[in-house]
Amino acid sequence: SVYHATHQAFMEKYSRKLPKKMIEQILQQYLEAYELSTPQAKALEYLIAQGKLTNAIYQHINNLSKATATRHLQDLVNKGIIANTSKGAGAKYTLVNTIQDDEARVGKEEKELI
């Protein structure tokens, strides 16, 4: 039907979903730029693909305790990879920026020093 075709076109245009190859490329850039544990890399891949992450999701995809998941997530926050978008129970995390943004910022800072 016309409705379904229009809906599908809209979803393709505005959906957050990234192609698998792009997700893998972005993840690889993070793995090269930061020292990440296997669970952190797995969660980062999820975050890149889905656009959000919670402690409960981190626990589930990595089969870890709440305390361990909290430590891992806090490490990612401290490294500047992710940020809290809310606090307390059910806190959500998102990517702070992309590797390209970091590289552009570092390149600009280097030029300013010259």
ROKE-740673 format. One record per residue (C-alpha): x, y, z; residue number from 0. Coordinates in pm, 1 decimal. Example, Ala and Ser with C-alpha at 12.3 -4.5 7.8 and 13.67 -1.06 7.14 Angstrom:
2
node east 1230.0 | north -450.0 | up 780.0 | num 0 $
node east 1367.0 | north -106.0 | up 714.0 | num 1 $
This chain:
114
node east 0.0 | north 0.0 | up 0.0 | num 0 $
node east 97.8 | north 362.8 | up -34.3 | num 1 $
node east 104.4 | north 400.5 | up 345.6 | num 2 $
node east 350.8 | north 113.8 | up 390.3 | num 3 $
node east 576.8 | north 235.4 | up 110.6 | num 4 $
node east 577.3 | north 587.2 | up 256.6 | num 5 $
node east 641.4 | north 454.1 | up 606.8 | num 6 $
node east 928.1 | north 236.7 | up 484.8 | num 7 $
node east 1084.1 | north 528.2 | up 295.1 | num 8 $
node east 1056.5 | north 749.2 | up 603.7 | num 9 $
node east 1215.5 | north 484.0 | up 828.2 | num 10 $
node east 1501.9 | north 428.5 | up 584.9 | num 11 $
node east 1569.9 | north 800.0 | up 569.9 | num 12 $
node east 1544.4 | north 880.0 | up 942.1 | num 13 $
node east 1629.9 | north 552.3 | up 1115.1 | num 14 $
node east 1932.1 | north 551.2 | up 1347.6 | num 15 $
node east 2031.7 | north 205.9 | up 1225.4 | num 16 $
node east 2376.3 | north 199.2 | up 1068.2 | num 17 $
node east 2503.1 | north -57.2 | up 818.9 | num 18 $
node east 2699.9 | north -340.7 | up 983.6 | num 19 $
node east 3016.4 | north -248.2 | up 792.2 | num 20 $
node east 2999.8 | north 111.4 | up 919.6 | num 21 $
node east 2947.7 | north -10.0 | up 1277.4 | num 22 $
node east 3255.0 | north -231.9 | up 1245.1 | num 23 $
node east 3463.4 | north 55.1 | up 1102.4 | num 24 $
node east 3364.5 | north 293.1 | up 1381.7 | num 25 $
node east 3431.0 | north 25.4 | up 1645.3 | num 26 $
node east 3773.3 | north -45.2 | up 1493.3 | num 27 $
node east 3862.6 | north 323.5 | up 1520.8 | num 28 $
node east 3776.3 | north 317.6 | up 1891.4 | num 29 $
node east 3974.1 | north -3.9 | up 1945.2 | num 30 $
node east 4279.3 | north 155.6 | up 1782.8 | num 31 $
node east 4245.7 | north 480.4 | up 1978.0 | num 32 $
node east 4162.0 | north 343.2 | up 2324.3 | num 33 $
node east 4258.5 | north 46.5 | up 2538.7 | num 34 $
node east 3927.3 | north -134.6 | up 2593.2 | num 35 $
node east 3838.2 | north -463.0 | up 2756.1 | num 36 $
node east 3643.7 | north -724.2 | up 2559.0 | num 37 $
node east 3316.4 | north -643.6 | up 2743.7 | num 38 $
node east 3370.0 | north -271.2 | up 2683.7 | num 39 $
node east 3428.2 | north -330.4 | up 2312.0 | num 40 $
node east 3115.3 | north -546.6 | up 2291.4 | num 41 $
node east 2909.4 | north -278.1 | up 2466.2 | num 42 $
node east 3057.7 | north -4.5 | up 2249.1 | num 43 $
node east 2955.3 | north -198.5 | up 1938.3 | num 44 $
node east 2601.2 | north -219.2 | up 2079.9 | num 45 $
node east 2603.7 | north 152.2 | up 2159.4 | num 46 $
node east 2722.9 | north 245.8 | up 1810.5 | num 47 $
node east 2448.2 | north 31.8 | up 1656.3 | num 48 $
node east 2162.7 | north 124.8 | up 1891.8 | num 49 $
node east 2250.6 | north 477.6 | up 1998.0 | num 50 $
node east 2200.3 | north 418.8 | up 2371.0 | num 51 $
node east 2320.3 | north 190.8 | up 2648.4 | num 52 $
node east 2221.1 | north 127.2 | up 3009.7 | num 53 $
node east 2388.5 | north -56.9 | up 3294.3 | num 54 $
node east 2124.3 | north -331.9 | up 3265.0 | num 55 $
node east 2196.5 | north -377.4 | up 2893.9 | num 56 $
node east 2572.1 | north -382.4 | up 2966.3 | num 57 $
node east 2515.1 | north -651.8 | up 3229.2 | num 58 $
node east 2297.9 | north -855.4 | up 2993.5 | num 59 $
node east 2517.5 | north -851.8 | up 2683.0 | num 60 $
node east 2833.6 | north -924.9 | up 2883.6 | num 61 $
node east 2688.0 | north -1151.6 | up 3156.1 | num 62 $
node east 2842.2 | north -938.3 | up 3431.5 | num 63 $
node east 2736.7 | north -823.8 | up 3777.6 | num 64 $
node east 2593.7 | north -477.9 | up 3833.2 | num 65 $
node east 2906.5 | north -366.7 | up 4021.3 | num 66 $
node east 3140.5 | north -479.9 | up 3743.1 | num 67 $
node east 2922.2 | north -321.3 | up 3475.3 | num 68 $
node east 2920.9 | north 4.5 | up 3672.2 | num 69 $
node east 3301.5 | north 4.6 | up 3695.6 | num 70 $
node east 3338.3 | north -65.4 | up 3322.6 | num 71 $
node east 3090.0 | north 207.0 | up 3227.7 | num 72 $
node east 3258.2 | north 457.6 | up 3459.8 | num 73 $
node east 3591.8 | north 376.4 | up 3294.7 | num 74 $
node east 3438.6 | north 451.7 | up 2952.2 | num 75 $
node east 3302.9 | north 782.0 | up 3090.8 | num 76 $
node east 3644.6 | north 869.4 | up 3236.2 | num 77 $
node east 3809.9 | north 799.5 | up 2898.9 | num 78 $
node east 3566.0 | north 1042.8 | up 2738.3 | num 79 $
node east 3411.2 | north 781.3 | up 2509.2 | num 80 $
node east 3059.6 | north 786.7 | up 2653.9 | num 81 $
node east 2855.0 | north 1024.4 | up 2868.9 | num 82 $
node east 2560.4 | north 989.4 | up 3105.6 | num 83 $
node east 2243.7 | north 1139.0 | up 2964.4 | num 84 $
node east 2056.5 | north 1069.2 | up 3288.3 | num 85 $
node east 2143.1 | north 977.9 | up 3646.1 | num 86 $
node east 2030.3 | north 712.5 | up 3893.0 | num 87 $
node east 1851.3 | north 387.6 | up 3820.5 | num 88 $
node east 1812.1 | north 335.1 | up 3448.8 | num 89 $
node east 2081.0 | north 589.6 | up 3358.4 | num 90 $
node east 2142.9 | north 603.5 | up 2986.1 | num 91 $
node east 2476.1 | north 645.0 | up 2812.2 | num 92 $
node east 2552.9 | north 778.2 | up 2465.2 | num 93 $
node east 2868.3 | north 826.8 | up 2260.0 | num 94 $
node east 3034.3 | north 1159.0 | up 2336.5 | num 95 $
node east 3167.3 | north 1207.9 | up 1984.1 | num 96 $
node east 3334.8 | north 1020.0 | up 1704.6 | num 97 $
node east 3700.6 | north 941.9 | up 1656.4 | num 98 $
node east 3702.8 | north 1178.3 | up 1357.7 | num 99 $
node east 3586.4 | north 1460.0 | up 1587.7 | num 100 $
node east 3871.9 | north 1378.9 | up 1828.8 | num 101 $
node east 4128.2 | north 1368.9 | up 1548.3 | num 102 $
node east 4002.4 | north 1698.9 | up 1405.9 | num 103 $
node east 4018.5 | north 1861.8 | up 1749.9 | num 104 $
node east 4371.9 | north 1728.9 | up 1815.7 | num 105 $
node east 4484.2 | north 1844.2 | up 1469.1 | num 106 $
node east 4343.4 | north 2191.8 | up 1536.6 | num 107 $
node east 4514.5 | north 2207.0 | up 1877.3 | num 108 $
node east 4846.4 | north 2107.0 | up 1718.4 | num 109 $
node east 4812.3 | north 2382.6 | up 1455.7 | num 110 $
node east 4740.3 | north 2636.9 | up 1728.9 | num 111 $
node east 5065.5 | north 2537.5 | up 1902.9 | num 112 $
node east 5271.8 | north 2602.6 | up 1588.8 | num 113 $
